[in-house]
Amino acid sequence: MSDRQAGIGGTGEAAVAVNTKKVAVYVLVVFALYVIITDPAKAADYVQIGFQGISDAAGAVGDFMTWAANGGK
């Protein structure tokens, strides 16, 4: 398979997907910077909410693993 057929070299669907991902990341970074600059207190609240969600998810995974290790009882 040639490089062109494999999508190597910046053409094809793979390149479009990569470019779309780059644009999405850029937009998210710009939005995050905008929120931080315009309202730092609200940005801190968003970070706290995010970490609380991660903590809750980790706790739920731990509870599931404990349940599974105990034979599902």
C-alpha positions in Angstrom: 0.0 0.0 0.0 1.4 3.4 -0.9 1.7 6.3 1.4 -1.0 8.1 -0.5 -3.4 5.2 -0.1 -2.7 4.9 3.6 -3.5 8.5 4.2 0.1 9.4 5.1 1.2 12.7 3.7 -1.6 14.9 4.8 -4.4 13.9 2.5 -7.5 11.9 3.0 -9.9 11.2 5.9 -7.1 10.7 8.4 -5.8 14.2 7.8 -9.3 15.7 8.1 -9.8 13.9 11.5 -6.4 15.1 12.8 -7.1 18.7 11.7 -10.6 18.5 13.3 -9.1 17.3 16.5 -6.5 20.1 16.5 -9.2 22.7 15.9 -11.3 21.3 18.8 -8.4 21.3 21.2 -7.5 24.9 20.1 -11.1 26.0 20.8 -11.2 24.4 24.2 -7.8 26.0 25.2 -9.0 29.4 24.1 -12.3 29.0 26.0 -10.4 27.9 29.1 -8.1 30.9 28.9 -11.1 33.2 28.4 -12.9 31.9 31.5 -9.7 32.0 33.6 -8.9 35.6 32.5 -12.5 37.0 32.8 -13.6 35.2 35.9 -10.9 33.4 37.9 -13.3 32.6 40.8 -15.7 30.8 38.5 -12.7 29.0 36.8 -11.6 27.8 40.2 -15.2 26.5 40.9 -15.1 24.6 37.6 -11.8 23.0 38.5 -13.1 22.0 41.9 -16.2 20.5 40.3 -14.0 18.6 37.8 -11.8 17.1 40.5 -14.9 16.2 42.6 -16.2 14.3 39.6 -12.9 12.5 39.1 -12.8 11.6 42.8 -16.4 10.3 42.8 -15.6 8.2 39.7 -12.5 6.7 41.2 -14.4 5.9 44.4 -17.1 4.1 42.3 -14.5 2.1 40.5 -12.9 1.2 43.8 -16.3 0.1 45.2 -16.9 -2.0 42.1 -13.5 -3.7 42.2 -14.0 -4.5 45.9 -17.4 -5.9 45.1 -15.9 -8.0 42.2 -13.0 -9.2 44.4 -15.4 -10.4 47.0 -17.2 -12.6 44.5 -20.0 -10.1 43.7 -21.6 -10.4 47.1 
